[in-house]
């Protein structure tokens, strides 16, 4: 296989959408809100919470592709408006991000009140039917409780003025923003968690194995569990990814690259072991590597390990 063909295979694999139970549930809930607004004019809001790498941005792209923008002579029609919130967002930068997504030629022009009025006018003019606010936790990453209340209050007024379903997608700390204002909390009482383990009929490890096998169908090489039993490989994959979709794709994509470069006819655990060390955690060797026979079968979430739970307060304390 030529280098060009290798890169094409890797690109195709990277662009694969991964549908798991929670992804489908979130997509269905968002589409239901959109269709309810279309048919009856009813406005329902939603919060989708997930750790980094669980597919929130992928979900936004998937929905935007399912309801594509129409470029008309007089205006663009944008059924699904996706807004990426900038890091440490202020009210002003949040307003500018929305205006930019709406195609406003001068998003930084005017006062905050003027920007809010332009947002409402453009949302109606572009016939927006639902707004997806991605990386919404950035809104609550700045300031203290008083600032959070002010931002939440501004958002509440803006959302009421736009009058269309809105979805916040973000890390778990986005709930800090929702909780800061009682009226905003009431509007966003419906919440979903975007992670493996939401399907009560299967374990997280079973879902990991199913995902692993499903993704394998899109690869040009076969998947092999040897020397492990197939169900044991699902367990090991869970520990290697912490159930995070982005890590599952990283492991498989890296193993595919190695297999093709080195002339292997299958993606096997010994390749996944190398990728885990090289691309996930450089200290993940021997008993600390899920694809090594000596692995201790536990979550790698202790201090210094790849899935350590580092919350903003902890980061601040460490920086002192």
C-alpha positions as CSV (number, residue, x, y, z in Angstrom):
1,X,0.0,0.0,0.0
2,X,1.3,3.4,-0.9
3,X,1.7,6.3,1.6
4,X,-1.2,8.1,-0.2
5,X,-3.5,5.1,0.2
6,X,-2.5,4.7,3.9
7,X,-3.3,8.3,4.6
8,X,-6.6,8.0,2.7
9,X,-7.6,4.9,4.8
10,X,-6.6,6.7,8.0
11,X,-8.6,9.8,7.0
12,X,-11.7,7.8,6.2
13,X,-11.4,6.0,9.5
14,X,-11.0,9.3,11.4
15,X,-14.1,10.7,9.8
16,X,-16.3,7.7,10.7
17,X,-19.2,8.6,13.0
18,X,-19.5,6.3,16.0
19,X,-23.0,5.7,17.1
20,X,-23.4,4.2,20.5
21,X,-26.5,4.0,22.8
22,X,-26.0,7.4,24.5
23,X,-25.0,9.1,21.2
24,X,-28.2,7.8,19.5
25,X,-30.3,8.9,22.6
26,X,-28.8,12.4,22.5
27,X,-29.3,12.7,18.7
28,X,-32.8,11.4,18.9
29,X,-33.7,13.9,21.7
30,X,-32.3,16.8,19.8
31,X,-34.1,15.8,16.6
32,X,-37.3,15.4,18.6
33,X,-37.0,18.9,20.0
34,X,-36.4,20.3,16.5
35,X,-39.3,18.4,15.0
36,X,-41.6,19.5,17.9
37,X,-40.6,23.1,17.2
38,X,-41.3,22.6,13.4
39,X,-44.7,21.0,13.9
40,X,-46.1,22.8,16.9
41,X,-43.8,25.7,17.7
42,X,-43.0,24.3,21.1
43,X,-39.6,25.2,22.5
44,X,-37.8,22.6,24.6
45,X,-34.2,23.0,25.8
46,X,-31.6,20.4,26.6
47,X,-28.2,19.9,28.2
48,X,-25.8,17.2,26.9
49,X,-23.0,16.5,29.3
50,X,-19.9,14.4,28.5
51,X,-16.2,14.1,29.3
52,X,-13.6,15.1,26.8
53,X,-13.6,12.8,23.8
54,X,-17.1,11.3,24.2
55,X,-18.4,12.8,20.9
56,X,-20.1,16.1,21.7
57,X,-18.5,18.0,18.8
58,X,-19.1,15.0,16.6
59,X,-22.8,15.0,17.5
60,X,-22.9,18.7,16.5
61,X,-21.3,18.0,13.1
62,X,-23.6,15.0,12.5
63,X,-26.7,17.0,13.2
64,X,-25.6,20.0,11.1
65,X,-25.0,17.6,8.2
66,X,-28.4,16.0,8.7
67,X,-30.1,19.5,8.4
68,X,-27.8,21.3,6.0
69,X,-27.7,25.0,5.5
70,X,-29.3,26.4,2.3
71,X,-27.6,29.3,0.6
72,X,-30.3,31.4,-1.0
73,X,-29.9,34.7,-2.9
74,X,-31.5,36.9,-0.2
75,X,-30.2,35.0,2.9
76,X,-28.9,31.7,4.2
77,X,-31.4,29.3,5.9
78,X,-29.7,27.6,8.8
79,X,-31.9,25.0,10.4
80,X,-29.2,23.9,12.9
81,X,-26.9,26.6,14.1
82,X,-23.7,25.3,15.8
83,X,-21.8,27.8,18.0
84,X,-18.4,26.9,19.4
85,X,-17.9,28.8,22.6
86,X,-14.4,30.4,22.9
87,X,-12.2,29.5,25.9
88,X,-12.9,31.6,29.1
89,X,-15.8,33.2,27.3
90,X,-17.2,36.5,28.4
91,X,-20.7,37.8,27.5
92,X,-19.2,39.9,24.7
93,X,-17.2,37.0,23.2
94,X,-20.1,34.7,23.5
95,X,-22.3,37.2,21.6
96,X,-19.6,37.5,19.0
97,X,-19.3,33.8,18.6
98,X,-23.0,33.5,17.9
99,X,-23.0,36.4,15.4
100,X,-20.0,34.8,13.6
101,X,-21.9,31.5,13.3
102,X,-24.8,33.5,11.9
103,X,-22.6,35.1,9.2
104,X,-22.7,38.6,10.7
105,X,-20.1,40.7,8.8
106,X,-19.0,42.7,11.9
107,X,-19.6,40.5,14.9
108,X,-17.5,42.7,17.3
109,X,-19.4,45.9,16.4
110,X,-21.8,47.5,18.9
111,X,-22.6,47.2,22.6
112,X,-23.7,43.9,24.2
113,X,-27.3,45.0,24.0
114,X,-27.0,45.8,20.3
115,X,-25.3,42.4,19.6
116,X,-28.1,40.6,21.4
117,X,-30.7,42.4,19.2
118,X,-28.8,41.5,16.1
119,X,-28.6,37.9,17.2
120,X,-32.3,37.7,17.7
121,X,-33.0,39.3,14.3
122,X,-30.5,37.0,12.5
123,X,-31.8,33.9,14.2
124,X,-35.3,34.7,12.9
125,X,-34.1,35.9,9.5
126,X,-32.0,32.7,8.9
127,X,-35.0,30.6,10.1
128,X,-32.9,28.9,12.8
129,X,-34.8,25.9,14.3
130,X,-32.4,24.8,16.9
131,X,-29.1,26.1,18.4
132,X,-26.3,23.8,19.5
133,X,-23.8,25.6,21.8
134,X,-20.7,23.4,21.9
135,X,-18.0,23.6,24.6
136,X,-20.5,25.4,26.8
137,X,-18.4,24.9,29.9
138,X,-16.2,27.7,28.7
139,X,-19.0,30.1,29.7
140,X,-18.6,29.1,33.3
141,X,-14.8,28.9,33.4
142,X,-14.4,32.6,34.0
143,X,-15.2,34.5,37.2
144,X,-16.9,33.5,40.4
145,X,-20.6,32.9,41.4
146,X,-21.7,36.5,40.8
147,X,-20.2,36.5,37.3
148,X,-21.8,33.1,36.6
149,X,-25.2,34.5,37.6
150,X,-24.8,37.5,35.3
151,X,-23.8,35.3,32.4
152,X,-26.6,32.9,33.1
153,X,-29.1,35.7,33.3
154,X,-27.9,37.2,30.0
155,X,-28.3,33.8,28.3
156,X,-31.7,33.3,29.8
157,X,-32.9,36.6,28.3
158,X,-31.2,35.9,25.0
159,X,-32.7,32.4,24.7
160,X,-36.2,33.7,25.5
161,X,-35.7,36.4,22.8
162,X,-34.6,33.9,20.2
163,X,-37.5,31.6,20.9
164,X,-36.0,28.4,19.5
165,X,-34.8,25.2,21.1
166,X,-31.3,25.5,22.5
167,X,-28.9,22.7,23.5
168,X,-25.8,23.2,25.7
169,X,-23.1,20.6,25.1
170,X,-20.1,20.6,27.4
171,X,-18.0,19.0,30.1
172,X,-19.8,18.2,33.4
173,X,-18.8,21.6,34.9
174,X,-21.2,23.2,32.5
175,X,-23.8,22.4,35.2
176,X,-22.2,25.2,37.3
177,X,-23.6,27.7,34.8
178,X,-27.0,26.1,34.7
179,X,-27.3,26.0,38.5
180,X,-26.2,29.6,38.8
181,X,-29.7,31.0,37.8
182,X,-32.9,29.4,38.9
183,X,-34.8,30.5,35.8
184,X,-32.1,29.1,33.4
185,X,-32.1,25.9,35.5
186,X,-35.9,25.5,35.0
187,X,-35.5,26.0,31.2
188,X,-32.7,23.3,31.0
189,X,-34.1,20.7,33.4
190,X,-33.8,18.0,30.7
191,X,-30.3,16.6,30.7
192,X,-28.5,13.7,29.1
193,X,-25.1,12.2,29.7
194,X,-23.0,11.4,26.6
195,X,-21.0,8.4,27.7
196,X,-20.8,4.7,27.5
197,X,-22.8,2.8,30.2
198,X,-26.1,4.5,29.6
199,X,-27.6,1.3,28.1
200,X,-29.0,-0.6,31.0
201,X,-29.1,-3.9,29.1
202,X,-25.2,-4.0,28.6
203,X,-22.1,-3.2,30.6
204,X,-19.7,-0.5,29.6
205,X,-17.1,-3.2,28.7
206,X,-19.6,-4.9,26.4
207,X,-20.3,-1.6,24.7
208,X,-16.5,-1.0,24.2
209,X,-16.2,-4.4,22.6
210,X,-19.2,-3.7,20.3
211,X,-17.7,-0.4,19.3
212,X,-14.3,-2.0,18.7
213,X,-15.8,-4.6,16.4
214,X,-18.1,-2.1,14.7
215,X,-15.2,0.2,13.9
216,X,-13.2,-2.7,12.7
217,X,-15.7,-3.2,9.9
218,X,-14.5,0.2,8.4
219,X,-10.8,-0.8,8.5
220,X,-8.9,-2.4,5.6
221,X,-7.4,-5.0,8.0
222,X,-9.1,-7.6,10.2
223,X,-9.1,-7.3,14.0
224,X,-7.6,-10.1,16.1
225,X,-8.0,-10.6,19.9
226,X,-5.2,-13.2,20.2
227,X,-3.8,-14.1,22.6
228,X,-6.8,-12.9,24.6
229,X,-10.4,-14.1,24.6
230,X,-12.6,-11.7,22.7
231,X,-14.6,-10.6,25.8
232,X,-11.3,-10.0,27.7
233,X,-10.2,-7.7,24.8
234,X,-13.4,-5.6,25.4
235,X,-12.4,-5.3,29.1
236,X,-8.9,-4.2,28.2
237,X,-10.1,-1.7,25.6
238,X,-12.3,-0.2,28.3
239,X,-9.4,0.4,30.6
240,X,-7.2,1.7,27.8
241,X,-9.8,4.3,26.7
242,X,-11.7,4.8,30.0
243,X,-14.7,4.3,27.8
244,X,-14.0,7.5,25.8
245,X,-14.7,7.3,22.1
246,X,-11.8,9.5,21.0
247,X,-9.3,7.2,22.7
248,X,-10.9,4.1,21.1
249,X,-10.4,5.7,17.7
250,X,-6.9,6.9,18.5
251,X,-5.9,3.3,19.5
252,X,-7.4,1.7,16.4
253,X,-6.1,4.4,14.1
254,X,-2.6,4.2,15.5
255,X,-2.6,0.4,15.3
256,X,-3.8,0.5,11.7
257,X,-0.9,2.8,10.8
258,X,1.6,0.5,12.4
259,X,0.1,-2.6,10.9
260,X,0.3,-1.2,7.3
261,X,3.7,0.3,7.8
262,X,5.2,-2.9,9.1
263,X,3.3,-5.3,6.8
264,X,1.0,-7.0,9.3
265,X,-2.2,-8.6,8.0
266,X,-4.2,-7.9,11.1
267,X,-4.6,-5.4,14.0
268,X,-3.5,-7.3,17.1
269,X,-3.2,-6.5,20.8
270,X,0.6,-6.2,20.6
271,X,0.2,-3.3,18.2
272,X,-2.5,-1.7,20.5
273,X,0.0,-2.1,23.4
274,X,2.6,0.0,21.5
275,X,0.1,2.6,20.5
276,X,-1.2,3.0,24.1
277,X,2.4,3.7,25.3
278,X,3.2,6.0,22.4
279,X,0.0,8.0,22.0
280,X,-2.0,7.7,25.2
281,X,0.4,7.4,28.1
282,X,4.2,7.1,27.8
283,X,4.4,5.5,31.2
284,X,1.9,2.9,30.3
285,X,4.2,-0.2,30.1
286,X,4.1,-3.7,31.5
287,X,1.4,-4.0,34.3
288,X,0.2,-0.4,33.5
289,X,-0.6,-1.2,29.9
290,X,-4.1,-2.7,29.3
291,X,-2.9,-4.7,26.3
292,X,0.0,-6.3,28.2
293,X,-0.6,-9.8,29.7
294,X,0.6,-8.5,33.1
295,X,-2.0,-5.7,33.3
296,X,-3.6,-5.3,36.7
297,X,-7.2,-4.7,35.4
298,X,-8.1,-1.4,37.0
299,X,-9.0,2.1,35.9
300,X,-6.0,4.3,35.2
301,X,-7.3,7.2,37.1
302,X,-4.8,7.7,39.9
303,X,-2.6,10.8,40.3
304,X,-0.3,11.1,37.2
305,X,-2.3,8.5,35.2
306,X,-4.0,9.3,31.9
307,X,-7.6,9.4,33.2
308,X,-6.9,11.2,36.5
309,X,-9.9,13.3,37.4
310,X,-8.4,16.8,37.5
311,X,-11.1,19.4,38.2
312,X,-10.6,23.1,37.8
313,X,-10.3,23.7,41.6
314,X,-7.5,21.1,41.7
315,X,-5.7,22.7,38.9
316,X,-5.8,26.1,40.6
317,X,-4.5,24.6,43.9
318,X,-1.6,22.9,42.1
319,X,-0.6,26.2,40.5
320,X,-0.3,28.0,43.8
